[in-house]
């Protein structure tokens, strides 16, 4: 029929435009080839249907269904120069959507002629596709849409196709079938099937959204950790410049001091030494763990905490071998940040103390963080605690990151909450035979 030829042809062009917009297929420069291929394919399909419309052969019927389903895939594959699963899935999905539009129009406008309805379906499908193309192009959403498509599991795409077919069958159950024996049973089965599949699809997309939010939050934490290390290395650079300046002036200072001593001017020599010492004094870390990276992290946090009248006490040593500095930073960064945040929740001028005990012996590293806690703490079954922040979806990853890191390293974590005190105990095995690019401790 002419109506089907027109409807399928304009829809094929719209779908081809959608594929090339999202996936950037290397299409042919011969634009006229698009119209020719689409027209020949659809005209061939219509001629076969018209010439054999009186044929009741099952084989012929199956062949025509296969041709109808794969016709768009073959056309789009030739146009996109790619026979891949994205083109195949788009072809099947748009065929199903086409049937859905047709069924809905038939229900909404029952008196409209079949030919007009088929043309309206093609026009509606084309308008929807080009509105979507305009939106993603105007707001530069092509990459986002492409990345989202790639993140959805294949089984969910298959489930969507099945759900669409079930939906079409459900819509096709009109009053003409009410007297049939199977009507109520089939309607019930289709309804339950749709509910189950929609539920699974919704849960799958919620899970994808949750993973994206979690990955974004973890990325922020990692960025903060890297920024802390960059700040430390900048301090090392500043110290290096200061040392060069002291070394440059040292010879002149020694000449001056020697002259004062030779002239028996001892008091002036001692005063000169005090002045030089004061000028060349290099600020040393208040916290010394034996690991320069953790020194940088803890002293940076200690400076931040002191502004809120919080004292960080460190006892022991941090290993420079057996555990990578990256893993140590993840543990210390999140644990100290959580402790500072907990202390800040007490609105008082009294000093709060965060205690860190660190020791390693007999092949194991023992680490403990202790801080006051001023809210009720609910320990979950997996060992973590519930976040007390309002936006729970974007927080609560600090302790989770610690536990996942410790578990990955084959260690154990233990949380104790009693007498308004929170204590996190960690035991990690030291793998001393692994090759690591560790930074040696400095005095």
Buried (B, 14 or more C-beta within 10 A) or exposed (E): EEBBBBBBBBBBBBBBBBBBBBBEBEBEEEEEEBEEBBBEBBEEBBEBBEEBEEEEEEEEEEEBEEBEEBBBBBBBBBBBEBEEEBBBBBBBBBBBBBBBBBBBBBEEEEEEEEBEBBBBBBBBBBEBBBEBBEEBEEEEBBEEBBEBEEEBEEEBBEBBBEBBBBBBBBBBBEEEEEEEEEBEEBBEBBEEBBEEBBEBBEEBEEEBEEEEEBEEBBEEBBEEBEEBBEEBEEBEEEEEEBEEEBEEEEEEBEEBBEEBBEEEEEEBBEEBBEEBEEEBEEEEBEBBBBBBBBBBBBBBBBEBBEEEEBEBEBEBBBBBBBBBBBBBBBBBBBBBBBBBBBBBEBEEEEEBBBBBBBBBEEEBBBBBBBBBBBEEBEEEEEBBBEBBEEEEEBEBBBBBBBBBBBEEBEBBBEBEBEEEEBBBBBBBBBBEEEEBEBEEBEE
